[in-house]
Amino acid sequence: MDRLSLVKSNPWWEDKNTINTDEKIIKYDGSKVKYNLSISLRPNTITVIRGPRQVGKTTLIKLKIRELIKNNISPYSLFFYSCDMLKKTEHLVDLIETYYDVIMPLGIKPIGIFLDEVTNIKDWAVAIKHLKNKGLLSDCAVLITGSNSMDLKKGSEKLSGRGIEGNEWFYYPLPFNTYCDVVSSIKPSEVTLKHVLGVRALNKNEIKAFSINSSSTKLKYLFDMFMKTGGFLKAINERENERTVFETYIRWIEGDLTYFKKDVVYAKQVASALLNKQASQTSLRSIVDETEIGSHITVREYITLFEEMRLLFELTKFDTSKKKLKPKKRKKYHFIDPLLYHSVSLWCNTKTNEETIVEGIVAAHLYRYAQQNSMEIGFYNDGNNEVDILLKTKDGSFIPVEVKWSKRVRKSDFKGLYKFGRGILVTKNEYGVEKDRYIKIPAFAFLASLKINPLQKVIYI
């Protein structure tokens, strides 16, 4: 590896102040809306962060480097390299060995090694494992990022026992609670689902907490904006260039499809079919019927890839009598962020309605909330009663959430919730309490109350 290439990637070695002229830092400092995700790094560990492109992974790294430099860490101890152009494991090994050749004569030990977009390298984990076994990475923290989540997952699995345990993360777009904070410095009151929906009736303080959020015209305005931009900072800061932003994410989708040697036309057909289902439960066979793909196995492969890309996620039906999910039954599919609904709709030339997008936003937030709080999540449908989202807590109790995006709430809208004796009806505008156990609350107030960390730890069961 050419040493000059390393210096160009790490200009702070020669002048620590050049970190402030880095492209990502300049863009961050000049942005109207900022979000700096704090992450701690420990010696002798490997941290892996997966996430879609443009979510802020590279900016996170550069901000961390600036923070460490400001804390008087030797600039030479901090090594950054974007691995976009590296293709082979030996290239990555050569890169790190060359870095050590630079710092060892200076008597400097590495503190942080930051490898961005490492998934462009086939079998990158083999190289990291080799370097770790040689002892080159034993005294420093290694931070690895990638947009191809499937490759990053496969690679991290090969690093078991080498300091990676407990250090794998997904970097999601901002949830609405955080969005309110960074866009307008609004910190809504936080109320956990289990706290609100205990076995007892709701008390006045809990109702008041929701009512304050529910009556906020500012929150309603912010939610209207959030439905367009989602939680991607690029989209939030460039919302006047809406179509250009959508096209940025379309290129990301097509780039990953090409990387994994998938047919873009087939992928569009699968994505279009999922949009057409409008969050209704569906089978692989019904998706096959809307595409030129003749096999449900192939359709499953495309959906799995979309899931690994963190483009969408699936909800599985619950068998409430056994308190178990039924993985062989029909699924419901939602996109992980409202911006992706708009981008995929443009990509597929398919329209989607506002009600579907709102249900998807609520489901995505609860999906992440469930992961964060060790809950199972799915939906309920017994042929007569349906609940859009159903969470199972650690103690085996259920929290049902129904979304009704209409001007007026009717008694029949509570039908599915009545089966569980409690529940939340997420509405467009109405709020209040029915029979002490059924709360109705606007989507903007409900989502503002959910505290969700954008950085989600990966837990293998």
Protein Blocks (a to p, Z undefined) as FASTA:
>chain_A
ZZklmmmmmmmlmomklmmmgfklmmmmmpmbdcdddddddehiacdddddehklmmmmm
mmmmmmmmmnopafklpccddfklpcbfklmmmmmmmmmmmmmmnopacfbdcdehkllp
ghklmmmmmmmmnopmmmbccddddfblmlmmmmmmmmgoilpgopaccdddddfklmmm
mmnopacddddfklmmmmbdcdfklmmmmmmmmmmmklmmmmmmmmmnomafklmmmmmm
mmlmmmmmmmmmmmmmmmnopafklmmmmmmmmmmnnopacdfklmmmmmcbfbfklmmm
mmmmmmmnomaccdddddfknopacfkbccddddfbfklmmmmmmmnopacdfklmmmmm
mmmmmmmmmmmnopacddddehjaccfbacddfkopacdddddddfbdcfklmmmmmmno
pacdddfkbgcdeehlaccddfklmmmmpccdfbacdddZZ
